[in-house]
Amino acid sequence: MKTPLSKPDSSTTRLCAIIAMLSFAVLLPFSFVAWSQKPRVNPLAPKTQAEQKTEAAPASAHPLTGADVEAFLDGLVPLQIERDDIGGVVIAVVKEGKVLFAKGYGYADVAKKKPVSPEDTLFRPGSVSKLFTWTAVMQQVEQDKLNLDRDVNDYLDFKIPATYPQPITLRNIMTHTSGFGETAKDLFVKDTSDLTPLRTYVMAHIPNRIFPPGVTPAYSNYATTLAGYIVQRVSGEPFSDYINHHIFSPLGMTKTTFAQPLPENLKPLMSSGYKVASGGAKSFEVVQAWPAGSVSTSAVDMTHFIIAHLQNGKYGDAQILRPETAELMHSRQFAAHPAMNGMALGFYEETRNGHRIIGHGGDTVYFHSDLHLMPDAGIGFFVSYNSPGKGDISERTALWEKFLDRYFPYPAPAATPVSTAAADAREVSGRYLSSRRSQGNLLEALNPFGEVKVSGHSDGSISVEELKDFNGEPKKLHEIAPLVYRDVNGQDKVAFKRDANGKLYFAIDFPFFIFQRVGGAQGKLFNMVVLVGSLAIMVLAIVFWPVAALVRRHYGRKLNLTRREWRLRIATRLVCLVDLIFVGCFVGLANALDDPGALNSHLDLKLHLLQGVGLLGAVGTIAVIYNALQVWRTAPARAAVPGDSVAVPLSSSVQSRTWVSRIFETLIGLACLGLVWFEVYWNVLNFNLNY
């Protein structure tokens, strides 16, 4: 999948970035009783105003010919490759049922200087693989083996827990409104020997249900994998065999497979994956949730699939879907806001330049791809990069938008100023959290650091912190309708709405998640103050411990503490040390998770041991709080070394403490308590490792 929002780059949130990549995300990435539209499958039915407007889109300024496309892309793609240290790129364009253009750029193997071939080089399109799974689902719907609106539990040999009264349906799954939380564990595995049967995976990795089905879009790899398992059950064929027999074979896609490892005849054709081309080739990525993203394919093979969908299921003599089924699959099904793009069945809307566009993006760690369909123009576009390079994975978005601007130029209509723009900008300002998130497991702790900030300006415009132009600067958006904003210099939109509880959320052009308003204990600022402040005080406590001892020795001062006070003082510093080790190890673990498959079951023992250290620190906080209370039972002394206790005997039973010492010991207690709150509130110490 993809989104135009970039991820936070703080070192404390690196794990969040890695999870996003492992979940086929591009760069970051909206809940209300969301607007939903039933599919219009009758071609004779009246067209909506939006459809009429689409048909009125202006003609292209440049002729869409193979020669012109080649000249155009030859001027862009090699520059991207050289500037951003990318290994190779493959692009294919379809027009009116035929391949208009297909070409490879750069290298499939940089070390061997093996060029990319659109016919013979295999790329990993990541979540574009989902479209094959969705097509298989629709084939089973045609045969009345599946019903889009029936409880999926009716098709399973295990049960999805009934967290909400409403059952999850295949329509929910295909519109990413199943309500599942994000899951990352075992999404990739280290080696094909670690792969488990599809049934084993879907039974062992059921995510928490965090939204009622059919209400809040939240992208889910697990849900797609579950749909693949359902196809396997109702068809009576192993999933991969089913796709081969009923999609790849009829379409003549001889160089496309879900198989891992690759069949022997395809292994020599596989492009290497890279972080940067100069950094060396990486190992073949093994996707455990394979119906959601394990396809290996050539660009020319993908054109067969594109043509079939542009022609309502027909490719040559093959008909993989009935026309009415294909129309249903491509029709708008759900949207979080009526002014924004919505979900079809598996495909999502990408409407731009006056044309309704549907498609899907896909990302593994190394490969980054897009598939776009323009049904009204008979145009299909596929692009895949074998490395993100030094830039970011929005390169493909820039390429697609430049393609549209050249062949389908479109002046955005003027907008009537909104009289309440300034007040509206103030109203929507704040921090928002993606609905695609982990909840109820240890990865929930990443949520506050992945928030997106919306800022209002005095002129009534807004900016979204992570929504940036290709130059890296935040886009400025002005209000074109109540709480609907459009890029001042482009077409990108965001739209705000209130959910059933009156809470604001906003939708972006990608309809498979939303951003929900957060504040208070969920807010980034509060959590940064608690976490960073707590850790800073603990560090000071550990640093002052030996420093204060040296200062006392220099001035000939001695601590005059009872044995119990000595023990409490030492215990307090040791608890701080344990807490710092715990946090440091988590950060170190995040930094080590650079490769696909790092978040797998083999990590469980290390995580449990690490959580044990955290639990030890949490229990030890009792002693720290007791120590902080005890220091206030003593009388104040005149002088002391900052950050320590210096006692002058006042009686045989009560020892003196300075005000500085009292305050510092209290701050240590609050710091330890703050960290415990963070660990408990955000499920860091949740020993259920289904994350």
Secondary structure by P-SEA (a helix, b strand, c coil): ccccccccccccaaaaaaaaaaacccccccccccccccccccccccccaaaaaaaacccccccccaaaaaaaaaacaaaaaaaacccbbbbbbbcccccccccccccccccccbbbbcccbbbbbcccaaaaaaaaaaaaaaaccccccccccccccccccccccccccaaaaaaccccccccccccccccccccccaaaaaaacccccccccccbbbbbaaaaaaaaaaaaaaacccaaaaaaaccccccccccccccccccccccccbbbbcccccccccccccccccccccccccaaaaaaaaaaaaacccccccccccaaaaaaaacccccccccbbbbcccccccccccccccbbbbbcccccbbbbbcccccbbbbbbbccccccccaaaaaaaaaaaaacccccccccccccaaaaaaaaabbbbbbccccccccccccccccbbbbbbccccbbbbcccccccccbbbbbbcccccccccccccbbbbbbccccbbbbbcccccbbbbbbcccccaaaaaaaaaaaaaaaaaaaaaaaaaaaaaaaacccccccaaaaaaaaaaaaaaaaaaaaaaaaaaaaaaccccccccccaaaaaaaaaaaaaaaaaaaaaaaaaaaaaaaccccccccccbbbbccccccbbbbcaaaaaaaaaaaaaaaaaaaaaaaaccccccccc
